Amino acid sequence: MTETTISVPDIHCNHCKMSLEGALGKVAGVKTASVDVPSATISVTFDAPATMDELVAAIEGQGYEVIRG
C-alpha cells in the first residue's frame, strides 16, 4: 500500500473535491482519495496496478494542474 499527497493549486470548492475524488476513485488500485480544499491537496492511498502517472492523468483529465516535486 502506498500513500501520497498531491498538490493541486486550482482546488477551490466542494465541486472540485467531488470531481477529483470521483475521478481518482475510478483508477484501478486506488483505495482512498481525499481532497482537502483549504490546503489544495489530495491524499491518495493506492496499490498496484495504480501508478503515480495514472493518478496524475486522472487529475489532469478533470482539467486541473498537478504541482510535482
C-alpha positions as CSV (number, residue, x, y, z in Angstrom):
1,M,0.0,0.0,0.0
2,T,1.3,3.4,-1.0
3,E,0.2,6.7,0.5
4,T,0.9,10.0,-1.2
5,T,-0.1,13.7,-1.1
6,I,-0.6,15.5,-4.4
7,S,-0.6,19.3,-4.6
8,V,-3.3,20.7,-6.9
9,P,-3.4,24.5,-6.6
10,D,-6.7,25.0,-8.6
11,I,-8.8,23.3,-5.9
12,H,-11.3,25.9,-4.7
13,C,-14.6,24.4,-3.7
14,N,-16.7,21.3,-3.0
15,H,-17.3,20.8,-6.7
16,C,-13.5,20.5,-7.2
17,K,-13.4,18.0,-4.3
18,M,-16.3,15.8,-5.7
19,S,-14.9,15.9,-9.2
20,L,-11.4,14.8,-8.2
21,E,-12.4,12.2,-5.7
22,G,-14.7,10.7,-8.3
23,A,-12.0,10.6,-11.0
24,L,-9.4,9.1,-8.7
25,G,-11.9,6.5,-7.3
26,K,-12.2,5.1,-10.9
27,V,-8.4,4.4,-11.1
28,A,-7.9,0.6,-10.6
29,G,-6.0,0.1,-7.3
30,V,-7.0,3.4,-5.6
31,K,-8.2,2.6,-2.1
32,T,-9.0,6.1,-0.9
33,A,-8.8,9.6,-2.3
34,S,-9.5,12.6,0.0
35,V,-9.3,16.2,-1.2
36,D,-8.5,18.9,1.4
37,V,-9.9,22.1,-0.1
38,P,-8.1,24.6,2.3
39,S,-4.7,23.1,1.6
40,A,-5.4,22.3,-2.1
41,T,-4.0,18.8,-1.7
42,I,-5.3,15.3,-2.3
43,S,-4.3,12.4,-0.1
44,V,-4.4,9.1,-2.0
45,T,-3.8,5.5,-0.8
46,F,-3.3,3.0,-3.6
47,D,-1.9,-0.4,-4.6
48,A,-0.9,-1.8,-7.9
49,P,-2.0,-1.6,-10.7
50,A,-2.3,2.1,-9.9
51,T,0.7,4.3,-10.6
52,M,1.5,7.9,-9.9
53,D,1.3,8.6,-13.6
54,E,-2.2,7.3,-13.7
55,L,-3.2,9.4,-10.7
56,V,-1.8,12.5,-12.3
57,A,-3.6,11.6,-15.6
58,A,-6.9,11.3,-13.7
59,I,-6.4,14.7,-12.1
60,E,-5.3,16.4,-15.3
61,G,-8.2,14.7,-17.1
62,Q,-10.5,16.8,-14.9
63,G,-8.8,20.0,-16.0
64,Y,-6.5,20.5,-13.0
65,E,-2.8,21.0,-12.9
66,V,-0.6,18.9,-10.6
67,I,2.4,20.5,-8.9
68,R,5.3,18.0,-8.9
69,G,8.2,18.0,-6.7
